[in-house]
């Protein structure tokens, strides 16, 4: 929320980018909750722990990108998806879990941004 509001200021970004930036945190929290509830640790998947630190890592990855790179809202969504995948999906060790993760990401994007993204 507030971190992205400061980062995506009107002086540097177009209104569509600012509108999407305002949704990044709620999107991330919903994705985290979905992953956390469905990808539970087991003896074979003992490392499937998803905590608040993961949210911080995604946010940090987005914040580190130079503002010139984020040309429009599609790039911002792609960046959000990339950073989320880097943090969450890289922990997953089965194809089925990775497919489930990809479906969860697409569901969150559609819910918050519609079918056009």
C-alpha positions in Angstrom: 0.0 0.0 0.0 1.9 3.0 1.3 5.3 1.9 0.1 4.0 1.5 -3.4 2.2 4.9 -3.2 5.5 6.6 -2.5 7.3 4.7 -5.2 4.7 5.2 -7.9 4.3 8.9 -7.6 2.4 10.9 -10.2 5.5 12.8 -11.1 7.1 9.7 -12.6 4.3 7.5 -13.7 1.1 7.6 -15.8 -2.3 7.2 -14.0 -2.8 3.6 -15.2 0.5 2.6 -13.7 -0.5 4.3 -10.4 -3.9 2.6 -10.4 -2.3 -0.9 -10.8 0.4 0.0 -8.2 -2.3 0.6 -5.7 -3.6 -2.9 -6.2 -0.2 -4.7 -5.9 -0.3 -5.2 -2.1 -3.9 -6.5 -2.0 -3.0 -8.8 -4.9 0.1 -10.0 -3.2 -1.7 -10.7 0.1 -4.4 -12.7 -1.7 -1.9 -14.7 -3.6 0.1 -15.4 -0.4 -3.1 -16.5 1.4 -4.1 -18.8 -1.5 -0.6 -20.4 -1.7 -0.3 -20.7 2.1 -3.7 -22.5 2.4 -3.2 -24.9 -0.5 0.6 -25.6 -0.5 1.0 -27.1 2.9 4.2 -28.7 4.2 4.5 -32.5 4.1 7.5 -34.8 4.8 8.4 -34.5 1.0 7.6 -30.8 0.9 9.0 -29.7 4.3 10.2 -26.4 2.9 6.7 -25.3 1.9 6.6 -22.5 4.5 5.2 -19.2 3.3 5.5 -16.3 5.7 5.3 -12.5 5.8 9.0 -12.3 4.9 8.0 -13.6 1.4 5.8 -10.6 1.0 8.6 -8.3 1.9 10.9 -10.0 -0.7 8.4 -9.6 -3.5 7.9 -5.9 -2.5 11.7 -5.4 -2.3 12.2 -6.9 -5.8 9.6 -4.5 -7.3 11.1 -1.5 -5.5 14.6 -2.2 -6.9 13.6 -1.9 -10.5 14.6 1.5 -12.0 11.5 3.7 -12.7 12.5 3.9 -16.4 11.9 0.2 -16.9 8.2 0.4 -15.8 6.8 2.0 -19.0 3.2 1.0 -18.5 0.8 -1.1 -16.4 1.5 -4.3 -18.3 5.2 -4.1 -17.4 4.3 -3.5 -13.8 2.0 -6.5 -13.7 4.6 -8.6 -15.4 7.1 -7.5 -12.8 4.7 -8.3 -10.0 4.2 -11.8 -11.5 7.9 -12.3 -12.0 8.9 -11.3 -8.4 6.0 -13.4 -7.0 7.1 -16.4 -9.0 10.7 -15.9 -8.0 9.7 -16.0 -4.3 6.8 -18.5 -4.2 7.1 -20.8 -7.2 10.8 -21.4 -6.9 10.1 -23.2 -3.6 7.7 -25.6 -5.2 9.1 -29.0 -6.2 6.3 -30.7 -8.3 4.9 -29.8 -11.6 1.4 -30.1 -10.2 2.2 -27.5 -7.5 3.7 -25.1 -10.1 0.6 -25.5 -12.3 -1.5 -24.7 -9.3 0.6 -21.7 -8.5 0.3 -20.4 -12.1 -3.5 -20.8 -11.9 -3.6 -18.9 -8.6 -1.6 -16.1 -10.1 -3.9 -15.8 -13.1 -7.0 -15.9 -10.8 -5.7 -13.1 -8.7 -4.8 -11.0 -11.8 -8.2 -11.6 -13.3 -10.0 -10.8 -10.0 -8.2 -7.5 -9.5 -7.4 -6.3 -13.0 -9.9 -8.1 -15.3 -9.4 -10.3 -18.3 -7.4 -7.8 -20.2 -4.2 -8.3 -18.2 
